[in-house]
């Protein structure tokens, strides 16, 4: 699964930089993430950062028990301003070796710590791409987080029912085997690597 020495800090800082680059005029724009406008995506990033911060700390409760699809997230007051600090706290929580061991919970699902670490790496990498594409920003994810996300999504793609779109992700989008790792990862997540805001 994911290397327990993976530092989420570099990828968290990339997300914070991307969020800072979003203008107010872009908040209603669409994203590659189905149903989400930019404002929804920013709130989702804040919410998942809080949930996985607490999952890493094994501080289980309301933040870790709420499923991601209970309601469409919308940008709450202060969320944008708080996002960099919450991302830092997320990364710090997953620097503790105990975060990667034993059981934890996120999104209302009990799962091993190392799986939760892989999930959050994937969330940060793929949603970073979503945000960058939607807002016209350059994006080069942290190589270690990208590798972790790709490994996780390869395993998820092999799960029964995935090709029919019955899993937690949409159907895999075919991408050439010699394409850049980011494009292959995005395709495995059910997104078209060629997506643009004009699409």
TAPEJO-V970385 format. One line per field, one symbol per residue. ss: DSSP state (H for helix, E for strand, - for the rest). A space follows every 10 residues. Layout:
ss=???
//
This chain:
ss=--------HH HHHHHHHHHH ---HHH---E ------EHHH HHHHHHHHHH HHHHHHH--- -HHHH----- --------HH HHHHHHHHHH HHH---HHHH --EEEE--EE EEHHHHHHHH HHHHHHHHHH HHHHH----- --HHHHHHHH HHHHHHH--- -HHH------ ---------- HHHHHHHH-- ---------
//
